[in-house]
Amino acid sequence: MTAAISLKPRLFVEAPLGPGQALELPPASAHYLGQVLRSPLGASLALFNGRDGEWAAVIVAQARRTCRVETRELLRPQAPEPGPSLLFAPLKRTRQELLVEKAVELGVQALQPVRLRRGVVERVNPERMRAIAIEAAEQCGRLTLPALADLRALADCLPAPAGPVLYVGDETGGGQALLAAFAAHGPGDLLVGPEGGFDPAELELLRRSPKVVPVDLGPRILRAETAAIAALAAWQLTFAAAG
């Protein structure tokens, strides 16, 4: 099989994918190919949809605002891409977009915004989050998109007794060293607090859950997005590399 990385560009589509299939690209993708990249008729690209693997395709017809492509061969079959869920307090736009982009690159399975008392943002933009996630998945070569959940209260995000542990970045210094916690408890999900840190009542709620593991991310004060990126990178190096 041809290596997927050799084909540029790489685009996410919603449509089913299979051999010899013709499909009309969404307007944004058509504009990107035709007006930004100036891809000519017959140019190669790769397509994925999170379900049917990654396919080589070629441009078979195009106009100013439309582009039709046809699949040629399967480059990579669909395969599991295990990763943690990332729970986070909504951030200001630029910082949240960075968090979403890097979380996707680092293999996050789901993104769960959480309403926390000291959070500085009270809502999220699901459409923008999805657009950032798609761009990151196209760039980094993953075959899936993470699930994007609606904003929820902290009490509704506590781990189930039979579910994975939830590692919580504890800025008070009361947590285990992150890598030691990973070694002791195995794969789990991650929660990072808001820019102002967790409220004491929230920390108490979390510590009462038997499936919550407070962790220490090091001696420095980290921004929320930096803490998330650091924790996800450590998760990938510990569990994805081992798998």
NORQUITA-V569852 format. One line per field, one symbol per residue. phi: phi as a letter, one per 20 degrees, with the letter a starting at -180 (. if undefined). A space follows every 50 residues. Layout:
phi->???
This chain:
phi->.fffffdcecceceffcafmeebefggffffffeeeelfegnfebccbcn cdndcfbcfdabcfdcbdccfdbfebffbfcfaeeddbfgdfgfffffgf gffffenfebdcfcecfefecdbcdgffgfffffgffffenfecdffdef gcfggedfffgeeffdedfdffneefggfffgfednfaeccdeffenffg ffffgfffefeecfcdepededfgfffffffffffgfedffff
